[in-house]
Every structure is written in structure tokens, then in C-alpha cells.
Amino acid sequence: MLDKLAKAGDIIAADAVTRAIAKLSETPVPAGVHVEATEGGVLLSGRHLRRRMLGDPQLRNFGK
């Protein structure tokens, strides 16, 4: 009885995740940082990225 409702919810949720990944992958980032959309999310890469995420507000707030 609720199978159709659950299936529709799964489709809506998958679409929302896809849109969120696309939006994050188009977010501007500082020079030297590369953003790539993957099936499971967004991949950020760059030199000394871990340290830069602490000091750069644009990276620290990425995804908000």
C-alpha cells in the first residue's frame, strides 16, 4: 500500500541530492582549488587544502 509513496519519496530524495551536488560543484572556489562532482558528492582538491580550509572563509563555509 505504501510502496508507491516510498518509491516516489526515493525519487524525490535522489533528485534533491543530484541538484545539491550540481549546485556545490558550481560554487566558486579560490585559485588553486579544484571542484569535481562525483556520484557520491563533491570532491575538493588542491595543494595544502586542509590547512587552507582553516584560514580561508570561502573554503571553510563551502556548502553552506
C-alpha positions in Angstrom: 0.0 0.0 0.0 2.7 2.5 0.9 5.1 1.1 -1.7 4.2 3.7 -4.3 4.6 6.5 -1.7 8.0 5.2 -0.6 9.1 4.9 -4.3 8.0 8.5 -5.0 9.9 9.7 -1.9 13.1 7.9 -3.0 12.9 9.5 -6.4 12.3 13.0 -4.9 15.2 12.5 -2.5 17.6 11.3 -5.2 16.7 14.3 -7.3 17.4 16.6 -4.4 20.8 15.1 -3.9 21.7 15.4 -7.5 20.7 19.1 -7.5 22.7 19.8 -4.4 25.8 18.1 -5.9 25.4 20.2 -9.1 25.0 23.4 -7.1 28.0 22.7 -4.9 30.2 21.8 -7.9 29.4 25.2 -9.5 30.3 27.1 -6.3 33.2 29.5 -6.9 36.4 28.5 -5.1 39.7 30.2 -4.6 42.6 29.8 -7.1 44.4 26.5 -6.8 41.3 24.6 -5.7 39.6 22.1 -8.0 35.9 21.1 -7.5 34.6 17.9 -9.1 31.1 16.4 -8.9 31.1 12.7 -8.2 28.3 10.2 -7.8 28.5 10.3 -4.1 29.1 14.0 -3.6 31.7 16.7 -4.3 35.4 16.3 -4.3 37.6 19.3 -3.4 41.3 19.0 -4.2 44.3 21.4 -4.1 47.6 21.9 -2.6 47.6 22.4 1.2 43.8 22.3 1.1 43.4 21.0 4.7 45.4 24.0 6.0 43.7 26.4 3.7 40.3 25.3 4.8 41.1 26.6 8.3 42.2 30.0 7.2 40.1 30.8 4.1 36.4 31.7 5.0 35.3 30.9 1.4 36.6 27.3 1.8 35.5 27.0 5.5 31.9 27.9 4.5 31.9 25.8 1.4 28.5 24.1 1.1 26.5 26.5 3.4 
